[in-house]
Amino acid sequence: MKTQMKRWKQYAALGAAMLVLAPATALAHREAGQAAGFLSGLAHPVSGLDHVVAMIAVGLWGAVLGPPAIWVLPVAFPVVMALGGLMGLLGFPLPGVEIGIAVSAIVLGAMVLAQLRPPLWVAAALVAFFAIFHGHAHGRELPEGTSALLYSLGFVIATGLLHLVGILLGEAHRWSAGRQTVRAAGGGVALAGLFFLWRAVA
């Protein structure tokens, strides 16, 4: 019980730190286009439900897998997503971005639903692969006249916060009733992904 309480306190502290750092970074860059760039990046991941459910699913799956995946997956996703964002910023072509985002929700949701536990490197590689599509979508939608660096920082921080939401929700799988709730959440993400896929190919 003490171990669980300690872990929850660590998650809360991490979330609080990220929330404090986000506005602090924005306030430190009030020059024209810079604060706007950061805030635009911070808002972009939550402006589309397809991004939101997939990023929460990363945290859910990490929580289901437990340490060290609970930290590895939410770190791997933003790091590789930043690379995908750079590709988008530079105009590097990446076919099927919307399809890739939809499939990420389907696959990650299914992993949570089925409680699948592949080797850590397989899980990390899968998450990293899908992160490229999400990052590319963010990068190619950089608002004109804003700071690309701060915009990228914004969407990486927002992504981390969504992962944290998934982790906190996923911790409920430690209890019998919570396990079914987490699985149901995974199923919901997968179903949402199917809708996004239908919309992307329609």
Backbone as numpy.savetxt, mean C-alpha at the origin, in Angstrom:
# Nx Ny Nz CAx CAy CAz Cx Cy Cz
0.00 -12.21 26.59 -0.83 -11.02 26.59 0.04 -9.76 26.59
1.09 -9.76 27.42 1.99 -8.62 27.48 2.69 -8.40 26.15
3.06 -9.51 25.48 3.72 -9.40 24.17 2.79 -8.76 23.15
1.51 -9.15 23.18 0.55 -8.59 22.24 0.34 -7.10 22.49
0.25 -6.72 23.77 0.08 -5.31 24.11 1.28 -4.50 23.66
2.46 -5.07 23.84 3.68 -4.38 23.44 3.70 -4.16 21.93
3.25 -5.20 21.18 3.23 -5.09 19.72 2.24 -4.02 19.28
1.07 -3.97 19.90 0.07 -2.95 19.56 0.61 -1.56 19.85
1.32 -1.40 20.95 1.91 -0.09 21.27 2.94 0.31 20.23
3.71 -0.66 19.72 4.69 -0.37 18.68 4.00 0.10 17.41
2.90 -0.59 17.03 2.16 -0.18 15.83 1.60 1.23 16.00
1.03 1.51 17.17 0.46 2.83 17.43 1.54 3.91 17.36
2.71 3.61 17.92 3.80 4.57 17.89 4.27 4.83 16.47
4.34 3.77 15.66 4.75 3.92 14.28 3.75 4.78 13.51
2.47 4.50 13.70 1.44 5.27 13.03 1.48 6.74 13.43
1.65 6.99 14.73 1.71 8.37 15.22 2.91 9.10 14.63
4.04 8.40 14.55 5.25 9.01 13.99 5.05 9.39 12.53
4.41 8.50 11.77 4.19 8.78 10.35 3.22 9.96 10.18
2.21 10.03 11.03 1.25 11.13 10.95 1.90 12.46 11.33
2.83 12.42 12.27 3.53 13.64 12.67 4.51 14.08 11.60
5.21 13.12 11.01 6.21 13.45 10.01 5.61 14.00 8.73
4.43 13.52 8.38 3.82 13.94 7.13 3.58 15.45 7.08
2.82 16.03 8.04 2.63 17.47 7.98 3.90 18.26 8.23
4.80 17.69 9.03 6.06 18.39 9.28 6.85 18.55 8.01
6.85 17.50 7.18 7.56 17.59 5.91 6.91 18.62 5.01
5.60 18.65 4.98 4.90 19.60 4.12 5.19 21.03 4.56
5.18 21.28 5.88 5.42 22.62 6.37 6.84 23.08 6.11
7.75 22.15 5.99 9.15 22.50 5.76 9.39 22.92 4.32
8.41 22.76 3.45 8.59 23.06 2.03 7.40 23.87 1.52
7.29 25.09 1.97 6.15 25.91 1.61 6.36 26.66 0.29
7.54 26.55 -0.34 7.77 27.23 -1.60 6.73 26.81 -2.62
6.49 27.68 -3.59 5.45 27.43 -4.59 5.66 26.08 -5.25
4.61 25.30 -5.28 4.64 24.00 -5.96 5.14 22.87 -5.09
5.87 23.17 -4.02 6.47 22.10 -3.24 5.48 21.51 -2.24
4.88 22.37 -1.39 3.89 21.86 -0.44 2.73 21.23 -1.19
2.34 21.86 -2.29 1.25 21.32 -3.11 1.62 19.95 -3.65
2.87 19.80 -4.06 3.33 18.51 -4.58 3.27 17.43 -3.54
3.70 17.75 -2.33 3.66 16.76 -1.24 2.23 16.36 -0.92
1.36 17.36 -0.78 -0.03 17.09 -0.43 -0.75 16.33 -1.54
-0.41 16.64 -2.78 -1.01 15.90 -3.90 -0.59 14.43 -3.86
0.69 14.20 -3.58 1.18 12.83 -3.48 0.55 12.10 -2.31
0.36 12.82 -1.20 -0.23 12.21 -0.02 -1.68 11.80 -0.28
-2.38 12.59 -1.08 -3.79 12.32 -1.34 -4.00 11.30 -2.45
-3.01 11.17 -3.36 -3.25 10.37 -4.56 -3.59 8.90 -4.27
-2.86 8.20 -3.40 -3.18 6.78 -3.18 -4.58 6.54 -2.63
-5.12 7.52 -1.88 -6.45 7.33 -1.30 -7.55 7.87 -2.20
-7.16 8.39 -3.37 -8.17 8.93 -4.29 -8.78 7.83 -5.16
-8.16 6.67 -5.17 -8.70 5.56 -5.95 -8.86 4.32 -5.09
-10.07 3.76 -5.09 -10.34 2.60 -4.24 -9.50 1.40 -4.63
-9.13 1.30 -5.92 -8.30 0.17 -6.35 -6.94 0.19 -5.66
-6.36 1.39 -5.50 -5.10 1.50 -4.78 -5.29 1.19 -3.30
-6.34 1.74 -2.73 -6.57 1.61 -1.28 -6.69 0.15 -0.86
-7.57 -0.61 -1.56 -7.81 -1.99 -1.12 -6.56 -2.86 -1.31
-5.81 -2.63 -2.39 -4.60 -3.43 -2.62 -3.54 -3.15 -1.56
-3.38 -1.88 -1.19 -2.35 -1.52 -0.22 -2.72 -1.99 1.18
-4.00 -1.94 1.51 -4.44 -2.49 2.79 -4.23 -4.01 2.81
-4.46 -4.66 1.65 -4.28 -6.11 1.56 -2.83 -6.50 1.81
-1.87 -5.66 1.43 -0.45 -5.94 1.71 -0.24 -6.04 3.21
-0.80 -5.07 3.96 -0.68 -5.11 5.41 -1.40 -6.29 6.03
-2.59 -6.60 5.50 -3.35 -7.75 5.99 -2.54 -9.04 5.82
-1.99 -9.22 4.63 -1.24 -10.45 4.35 0.01 -10.53 5.21
0.69 -9.39 5.39 1.86 -9.37 6.25 1.52 -9.79 7.67
0.38 -9.30 8.17 -0.05 -9.67 9.53 -0.39 -11.14 9.62
-1.02 -11.68 8.59 -1.35 -13.10 8.56 -0.08 -13.95 8.56
0.92 -13.53 7.78 2.18 -14.28 7.70 3.00 -14.14 8.98
2.87 -13.00 9.65 3.62 -12.78 10.89 5.06 -12.36 10.61
5.85 -12.14 11.68 7.24 -11.72 11.51 8.04 -12.77 10.74
8.98 -12.34 9.88 9.32 -10.95 9.57 8.50 -10.36 8.43
7.59 -11.14 7.83 6.82 -10.65 6.69 5.98 -9.43 7.04
5.55 -9.33 8.29 4.71 -8.22 8.70 5.39 -6.88 8.49
6.75 -6.89 8.46 7.51 -5.67 8.18 8.09 -5.70 6.78
8.52 -6.85 6.31 9.17 -6.95 5.01 8.23 -6.53 3.87
7.00 -7.03 3.88 6.07 -6.72 2.80 5.72 -5.23 2.75
5.36 -4.60 3.89 5.05 -3.18 3.84 6.25 -2.28 3.56
7.46 -2.81 3.66 8.64 -2.03 3.29 8.96 -2.26 1.81
8.86 -3.51 1.37 9.16 -3.83 -0.03 8.23 -3.10 -0.98
6.96 -3.02 -0.63 5.99 -2.39 -1.54 6.33 -0.92 -1.81
6.47 -0.05 -0.79 6.77 1.36 -1.08 8.11 1.57 -1.77
9.11 0.76 -1.41 10.43 0.93 -2.02 10.36 0.67 -3.52
9.75 -0.44 -3.90 9.65 -0.77 -5.32 8.63 0.14 -6.00
7.60 0.55 -5.27 6.63 1.47 -5.83 7.28 2.80 -6.21
8.24 3.25 -5.41 8.96 4.48 -5.73 9.70 4.32 -7.07
10.24 3.13 -7.32 10.89 2.87 -8.60 9.88 2.94 -9.74
8.71 2.33 -9.52 7.65 2.41 -10.52 7.19 3.85 -10.73
7.16 4.63 -9.63 6.80 6.04 -9.75 7.79 6.81 -10.59
9.07 6.52 -10.44 10.10 7.16 -11.26 9.90 6.82 -12.73
9.56 5.57 -13.00 9.29 5.16 -14.39 8.14 5.98 -14.97
7.09 6.17 -14.15 5.96 6.96 -14.62 6.32 8.42 -14.83
7.11 8.98 -13.91 7.53 10.37 -14.02 8.36 10.61 -15.28
9.18 9.63 -15.63 10.05 9.75 -16.80 9.35 9.38 -18.10
8.09 8.94 -17.99 7.35 8.57 -19.19 7.71 7.21 -19.73
8.33 6.37 -18.90 8.69 5.02 -19.34 7.41 4.21 -19.54
7.21 3.63 -20.73 5.96 2.91 -20.99 5.85 1.61 -20.20
4.69 1.37 -19.66 4.41 0.13 -18.95 2.99 -0.29 -19.32
2.86 -1.28 -20.17 1.52 -1.68 -20.62 0.70 -2.34 -19.52
-0.61 -2.16 -19.62 -1.53 -2.84 -18.70 -1.45 -2.39 -17.27
-1.21 -1.10 -17.01 -1.08 -0.62 -15.64 -2.36 -0.84 -14.85
-3.50 -0.43 -15.41 -4.77 -0.57 -14.69 -5.13 -2.04 -14.46
-4.80 -2.87 -15.45 -5.04 -4.31 -15.29 -4.16 -4.87 -14.18
-2.89 -4.44 -14.16 -1.97 -4.90 -13.12 -2.43 -4.51 -11.73
-2.98 -3.30 -11.60 -3.48 -2.84 -10.30 -4.67 -3.69 -9.87
-5.58 -3.95 -10.81 -6.75 -4.77 -10.50 -6.35 -6.19 -10.11
-5.41 -6.77 -10.86 -4.96 -8.13 -10.57 -4.27 -8.18 -9.21
-3.58 -7.10 -8.83 -2.92 -7.08 -7.53 -3.94 -7.23 -6.41
-5.10 -6.56 -6.55 -6.14 -6.68 -5.53 -6.70 -8.10 -5.50
-6.89 -8.69 -6.68 -7.42 -10.06 -6.75 -6.48 -11.04 -6.07
-5.20 -10.97 -6.44 -4.23 -11.94 -5.93 -3.97 -11.74 -4.44
-3.72 -10.50 -4.03 -3.43 -10.25 -2.62 -4.64 -10.56 -1.74
-5.83 -10.20 -2.22 -7.04 -10.54 -1.47 -7.21 -12.04 -1.34
-6.93 -12.76 -2.43 -7.05 -14.23 -2.41 -6.04 -14.85 -1.45
-4.84 -14.27 -1.36 -3.83 -14.78 -0.43 -4.32 -14.67 1.01
-4.96 -13.53 1.31 -5.49 -13.33 2.67 -6.66 -14.27 2.92
-7.54 -14.37 1.94 -8.72 -15.23 2.08 -8.31 -16.69 2.33
-7.34 -17.16 1.55 -6.92 -18.56 1.65 -5.88 -18.78 2.73
-5.41 -17.68 3.38 -4.38 -17.78 4.42 -3.13 -18.50 3.90
-2.76 -18.22 2.65 -1.60 -18.88 2.05 -0.32 -18.34 2.66
0.65 -19.24 2.85 1.91 -18.88 3.50 3.10 -19.36 2.67
3.37 -18.68 1.55 4.53 -19.06 0.75 5.82 -18.63 1.43
6.98 -19.06 0.93 8.25 -18.56 1.49 8.30 -17.04 1.42
9.03 -16.45 2.34 9.07 -14.99 2.44 9.50 -14.35 1.12
10.49 -14.93 0.45 11.00 -14.31 -0.77 9.94 -14.32 -1.87
9.10 -15.35 -1.88 8.03 -15.41 -2.88 6.99 -14.32 -2.60
6.61 -14.18 -1.33 5.64 -13.16 -0.95 6.18 -11.76 -1.25
7.44 -11.52 -0.91 8.05 -10.21 -1.15 8.15 -9.91 -2.64
8.53 -10.92 -3.44 8.65 -10.73 -4.88 7.29 -10.43 -5.51
6.26 -11.10 -5.04 4.91 -10.88 -5.56 4.44 -9.46 -5.25
4.63 -9.06 -4.01 4.24 -7.71 -3.60 5.03 -6.66 -4.38
6.33 -6.88 -4.54 7.17 -5.94 -5.27 6.74 -5.83 -6.74
6.38 -6.94 -7.34 5.94 -6.94 -8.74 4.72 -6.04 -8.91
3.74 -6.20 -8.04 2.52 -5.39 -8.15 2.79 -3.93 -7.81
3.78 -3.68 -6.95 4.10 -2.30 -6.56 4.52 -1.46 -7.75
5.13 -2.08 -8.74 5.58 -1.34 -9.93 4.39 -0.71 -10.63
3.29 -1.44 -10.76 2.11 -0.92 -11.44 1.49 0.24 -10.67
1.38 0.06 -9.35 0.82 1.14 -8.53 1.70 2.39 -8.61
3.01 2.20 -8.50 3.93 3.34 -8.55 3.88 4.05 -9.89
3.82 3.28 -10.97 3.78 3.89 -12.30 2.54 4.76 -12.45
1.40 4.26 -11.94 0.16 5.03 -12.03 0.28 6.34 -11.27
0.91 6.30 -10.08 1.11 7.53 -9.31 2.05 8.49 -10.04
3.15 7.95 -10.55 4.17 8.79 -11.17 3.70 9.51 -12.42
2.92 8.85 -13.22 2.50 9.47 -14.49 1.42 10.53 -14.28
0.88 10.63 -13.06 -0.16 11.61 -12.78 0.35 12.76 -11.92
1.65 13.03 -12.02 2.24 14.17 -11.30 1.57 15.46 -11.75
0.98 16.23 -10.83 0.36 17.50 -11.21 1.40 18.47 -11.77
1.03 19.21 -12.78 1.95 20.13 -13.44 2.40 21.22 -12.48
3.70 21.50 -12.49 4.25 22.57 -11.68 4.54 22.20 -10.24
4.41 20.93 -9.88 4.68 20.52 -8.50 6.02 19.80 -8.41
6.52 19.68 -7.20 7.80 19.02 -6.97 7.65 17.50 -7.10
8.38 16.92 -8.03 8.31 15.47 -8.24 8.81 14.72 -7.00
9.85 15.26 -6.37 10.43 14.59 -5.19 9.43 14.55 -4.04
8.82 15.71 -3.75 7.88 15.76 -2.63 6.58 15.05 -2.96
6.18 15.08 -4.21 5.00 14.32 -4.63 5.24 12.83 -4.39
6.43 12.35 -4.76 6.77 10.95 -4.56 6.83 10.61 -3.07
7.41 11.51 -2.28 7.48 11.30 -0.84 6.07 11.20 -0.26
5.18 12.02 -0.77 3.80 12.01 -0.28 3.10 10.70 -0.54
3.22 10.17 -1.78 2.49 8.93 -2.03 3.15 7.72 -1.38
4.43 7.80 -1.09 5.08 6.71 -0.36 4.62 6.69 1.10
4.52 7.88 1.72 4.05 7.95 3.10 2.60 7.50 3.20
1.76 7.95 2.26 0.35 7.54 2.26 0.22 6.03 2.12
1.06 5.46 1.28 1.05 4.01 1.10 1.43 3.29 2.39
2.44 3.81 3.07 2.85 3.21 4.35 1.73 3.26 5.38
0.99 4.35 5.40 -0.12 4.47 6.34 -1.22 3.46 6.01
-1.49 3.24 4.71 -2.49 2.25 4.32 -2.03 0.84 4.69
-0.75 0.58 4.52 -0.21 -0.72 4.97 -0.42 -0.88 6.47
-0.18 0.19 7.21 -0.32 0.13 8.66 -1.77 -0.18 9.05
-2.72 0.40 8.32 -4.13 0.09 8.56 -4.38 -1.40 8.37
-3.82 -1.93 7.28 -3.97 -3.36 7.02 -3.35 -4.22 8.11
-2.19 -3.82 8.60 -1.52 -4.58 9.67 -2.38 -4.58 10.93
-2.88 -3.42 11.29 -3.70 -3.33 12.51 -4.96 -4.17 12.39
-5.60 -4.12 11.22 -6.78 -4.95 11.00 -6.41 -6.43 10.99
-5.28 -6.74 10.38 -4.86 -8.13 10.25 -4.48 -8.78 11.55
-4.12 -7.97 12.55 -3.77 -8.54 13.85 -4.94 -9.28 14.50
-6.15 -8.99 14.01 -7.33 -9.67 14.55 -7.33 -11.17 14.24
-6.48 -11.59 13.28 -6.47 -13.02 12.91 -5.93 -13.90 14.03
-5.39 -13.28 15.07 -4.86 -14.06 16.20 -5.97 -14.74 16.99
-7.19 -14.24 16.84 -8.33 -14.81 17.53 -9.25 -15.50 16.52
-9.96 -16.49 16.97 -10.79 -17.31 16.08 -11.80 -16.47 15.30
-12.56 -15.64 15.99 -13.55 -14.80 15.31 -12.86 -13.79 14.40
-11.75 -13.26 14.88 -11.01 -12.29 14.07 -10.44 -12.91 12.81
-10.04 -14.18 12.89 -9.48 -14.87 11.73 -10.49 -14.92 10.59
-11.73 -15.20 10.92 -12.77 -15.25 9.89 -13.05 -13.86 9.32
-12.96 -12.85 10.17 -13.16 -11.47 9.71 -12.06 -11.06 8.74
-10.82 -11.41 9.06 -9.69 -11.08 8.18 -9.83 -11.80 6.85
-10.21 -13.06 6.90 -10.43 -13.82 5.66 -11.53 -13.19 4.83
-12.59 -12.75 5.49 -13.69 -12.10 4.78 -13.21 -10.80 4.13
-12.34 -10.07 4.84 -11.79 -8.84 4.28 -10.97 -9.15 3.03
-10.19 -10.23 3.09 -9.42 -10.64 1.91 -10.33 -10.98 0.75
-11.42 -11.69 1.05 -12.38 -12.01 0.01 -13.01 -10.77 -0.59
-13.28 -9.77 0.26 -13.83 -8.51 -0.23 -12.87 -7.79 -1.15
-11.58 -7.81 -0.80 -10.57 -7.18 -1.64 -10.49 -7.88 -3.01
-10.52 -9.21 -2.98 -10.46 -9.98 -4.24 -11.67 -9.68 -5.12
-12.86 -9.59 -4.53 -14.06 -9.27 -5.30 -13.98 -7.87 -5.88
-13.48 -6.94 -5.07 -13.30 -5.58 -5.57 -12.32 -5.58 -6.75
-11.26 -6.39 -6.63 -10.29 -6.49 -7.73 -10.93 -7.00 -9.01
-11.85 -7.96 -8.89 -12.55 -8.46 -10.07 -13.37 -7.35 -10.73
-13.99 -6.51 -9.91 -14.74 -5.38 -10.46 -13.81 -4.41 -11.18
-12.66 -4.12 -10.55 -11.70 -3.20 -11.17 -11.16 -3.79 -12.48
-10.97 -5.11 -12.50 -10.48 -5.75 -13.71 -11.52 -5.64 -14.82
-12.76 -5.90 -14.47 -13.84 -5.78 -15.47 -13.89 -4.35 -16.02
-13.74 -3.37 -15.14 -13.77 -1.98 -15.57 -12.57 -1.63 -16.44
-11.41 -2.25 -16.14 -10.19 -1.95 -16.90 -10.23 -2.53 -18.31
-10.89 -3.67 -18.48 -10.89 -4.31 -19.78 -12.16 -4.02 -20.58
-13.16 -3.42 -19.92 -14.43 -3.16 -20.60 -14.27 -2.06 -21.66
